[in-house]
């Protein structure tokens, strides 16, 4: 009898352990989430895409490649900065790789090309960088959320700040693609409202290597300052040539933020000293999330993080927070979770405005200074928090 009871207990224990292993915590390791990352990883804007990728990789390494109970499978694709390539790669991520969410893209012209396809697939897209205004206005999709910045936010803070601190006569130079025109318009509207006058607007093709013709016009027109929106390698070349033509110490060069970012200040060095910007992130921001982010980014990559690294980090962080809140990777559940969601970014607390699906965030005015042999952005004023308007101001 004792032998029979012992055998029965052994069988029971075996069945109990088997049941626990199939339904307990270990089973959650079988849950996966497929993330598609559609970034610009080649061409003149490759620097921005590579930085965003580093930000995503850092977040995943901090969380053991897990989001909640889900193991992460992430597939990176290069849209080459081309809208048609972006559209093809997006379809591959959805149809072939079964992406539950797409993070990206980098450029505004690409995000405009993707908008209708996102509506068709009804899969959540968290925009990493592309700041196209109309994605929050007339072309708003309930499946598209932005964690970076809008072009309206990029240009608007500088209008009033620079009119107050530098002068009332400006030349604007911007890259000739949707973001460049939208940033220029936002700056101009804000600047004129503050009593300023834009005497000339100049637009250069993406990938421009020679800015001589543009700089010559600046020399001739003698504005109080030049306001630039020129991301990536184009911005580096403009700053270098601005110095070579002797304008650096004659006509103040300002930017919507890119020229105060380490992505551009590191390769330009002393050439970017003194540039004035309105900025929403810099590595010296004093908050605990940023201190940890900067330390771990430096440890992993041996350099300071830039805007785009923060954008990549925050895009995947927002997705992770939404998954935890929804308890699901279903698109409809994620849409509800992302509406109005708040999280701690290296920029400070970020809230996605449910009216525009665009982040509400704080901006600072300041300039590039040389410290210990390196250029750093030094804030002089907290300009304030900027919320994108619900509708296009030009259509009111």
LINDAJO-V872792 format. One record per residue. N is the residue number from 1. D_FIRST is the distance of its C-alpha to the first C-alpha in whole Angstrom. Layout:
BEGIN
n d_first
N D_FIRST
N D_FIRST
END
This chain:
BEGIN
n d_first
1 0
2 4
3 5
4 5
5 6
6 9
7 10
8 11
9 12
10 14
11 15
12 17
13 18
14 20
15 21
16 22
17 24
18 26
19 27
20 29
21 30
22 32
23 33
24 34
25 37
26 36
27 37
28 40
29 42
30 42
31 45
32 48
33 52
34 55
35 58
36 61
37 64
38 67
39 70
40 73
41 72
42 76
43 79
44 81
45 78
46 76
47 76
48 75
49 72
50 70
51 70
52 68
53 66
54 66
55 65
56 62
57 61
58 61
59 59
60 56
61 56
62 55
63 53
64 51
65 52
66 50
67 51
68 49
69 45
70 48
71 48
72 52
73 54
74 57
75 60
76 64
77 67
78 70
79 73
80 76
81 77
82 78
83 77
84 77
85 75
86 73
87 72
88 71
89 69
90 67
91 67
92 65
93 62
94 62
95 61
96 60
97 58
98 57
99 58
100 57
101 60
102 63
103 64
104 68
105 71
106 73
107 77
108 78
109 80
110 76
111 74
112 77
113 76
114 73
115 73
116 73
117 70
118 68
119 69
120 68
121 65
122 64
123 62
124 62
125 65
126 65
127 69
128 69
129 73
130 75
131 77
132 79
133 80
134 80
135 76
136 76
137 79
138 80
139 77
140 74
141 71
142 68
143 66
144 68
145 68
146 70
147 68
148 72
149 75
150 77
151 81
152 82
153 81
154 82
155 85
156 86
157 85
158 88
159 91
160 91
161 90
162 93
163 95
164 95
165 95
166 97
167 99
168 100
169 101
170 98
171 98
172 94
173 93
174 90
175 88
176 89
177 86
178 84
179 83
180 86
181 88
182 86
183 86
184 89
185 90
186 88
187 89
188 93
189 92
190 91
191 94
192 96
193 95
194 96
195 99
196 99
197 100
198 99
199 102
200 100
201 97
202 96
203 93
204 92
205 90
206 86
207 87
208 90
209 91
210 95
211 96
212 99
213 101
214 99
215 99
216 103
217 103
218 101
219 104
220 107
221 106
222 105
223 102
224 101
225 97
226 95
227 92
228 90
229 87
230 86
231 82
232 81
233 83
234 86
235 86
236 86
237 89
238 91
239 91
240 92
241 95
242 96
243 96
244 98
245 100
246 101
247 100
248 97
249 99
250 102
251 100
252 96
253 93
254 91
255 87
256 85
257 82
258 82
259 84
260 83
261 79
262 78
263 78
264 82
265 83
266 81
267 83
268 86
269 86
270 89
271 91
272 89
273 90
274 91
275 90
276 89
277 86
278 84
279 80
280 77
281 75
282 76
283 74
284 75
285 74
286 72
287 69
288 65
289 64
290 67
291 67
292 64
293 65
294 68
295 66
296 63
297 66
298 68
299 65
300 64
301 67
302 70
303 72
304 72
305 71
306 74
307 74
308 72
309 69
310 69
311 69
312 66
313 64
314 64
315 64
316 61
317 60
318 61
319 59
320 56
321 56
322 57
323 54
324 52
325 54
326 53
327 49
328 51
329 53
330 54
331 58
332 59
333 56
334 58
335 61
336 60
337 59
338 62
339 64
340 66
341 63
342 64
343 62
344 64
345 66
346 68
347 71
348 69
349 68
350 68
351 68
352 68
353 71
354 69
355 73
356 74
357 70
358 72
359 71
360 73
361 74
362 77
363 80
364 82
365 85
366 86
367 87
368 86
369 87
370 87
371 85
372 84
373 85
374 83
375 84
376 82
377 82
378 83
379 83
380 86
381 85
382 82
383 84
384 81
385 78
386 79
387 78
388 79
389 81
390 79
391 82
392 84
393 87
394 90
395 89
396 89
END
